[in-house]
């Protein structure tokens, strides 16, 4: 079953999300208007062994693509064959890579279309024709359906985490909550993604098998011999008043609690990347990334790879970083498994795309929802350090959840 | 010597009867539980109560010699009521928001009610009582009648407001 892949230039200026048909297998990966929308199922790869899910997925991807015939008349990075995927946070089933049948990509003003056939697949939808728009979904107010772990219990988990940190068993741990909603009409992942990409243009907006979100956190980008990671940890609110907003920014930069939380996350990424790069650039001081709803302490780490390493292999080594797990990693993961009181599924785990030559881009699926018909499960997590106040952390999850509630139309 | 006892004038000086009134004000509750004891009594963890204490929603009127806040059976009943709302499914963040709004509104009402007591009960009593002892007796009696009456009024009105708001919302949902 050799894949035949053809990439052609497309004369198209509409936003990519406006080109995708609404299908269960519609995929998106977008930042600042560039990226991909894709649909159809040429090959779906399901890594068997959860413990080895990143390496298994990469092995399957290599096997599926080794005989592919690729005709690429555009020749931009991301043209030709790519696979999209999302992975589970923990070593459980649910990770997947998919090579779609149709990909529409855009980069620096160049738009292209890639069609992938296996020789015996059904014809797939073309991009929406000019002038054609998807039906606007009926608006029903989404309603609260509950949380897996009631927030009073979650508050106790935070207190226990703080006690474990003060006793020296942990330095930092990330605790997450979910928030389920329902509606009378099915949710539209594309409509949600459109709202997210309008509100958070600097974030990576994604859709993959019902997981919809917009994340500011880039786990890694491998492009040739260059590796990049953007670490975010340490968060505060925004304020509509400019002076008060600046005061919040200054307070965030001056907060030892947030700086500590951030430093743990940076170290966990830099430690792994240092194994593969001699010239890793890790800035000493974070900058502040201002998004529509919150502001984060951010650090961009870049380096040159000593030897080629495939994006999925590196993602498997970096995940879960202290920005979503904690420090020390194993203790934090054990604490999460025992105290968080829910399954994270694909939340807080890598989502992105890979190319056959091993390049790729993976974000961490934060600020997202698992959408299934008329139900959706929203997530938010916060980093707990010794100085954390349980009710303040609860309020921060509340703040983070608001963005997805807005994207789903409930506020 | 009791305050004001040496005064021959029929108008007592400022502050007369305050000590007795203070005793009456703080005697209505027997606060014996510290925070961990209160948590154990109502069957929750100290974490939740500490959060409520920090946000000013759990208000201790009494403290022991070391300054530790002490809570009463009435506080326990209020915490149990809060837990009932949480058990019914209200998220804690929502309960805290409602509680903070309540606290703001109630502070205004409480301030106004105390002002009214001073202006229209205490001052007239002081102005008309024939002896300090009579003034104190009348004030304590008035306070003891007015506190539960005010409580009943506010609680009743909240109940009426809740019901009318709920009915209005349910009717709107149907249409």
Interface residues (C-beta under 8 A of the other chain):
Chain A: X144 X146 X147 X150 X151 X152 X155 X156 X158 X159 X389 X390 X391 X394 X395 X398
Chain B: X44 X45 X47 X48 X50 X51 X54 X55 X86 X89 X91 X92 X93 X96
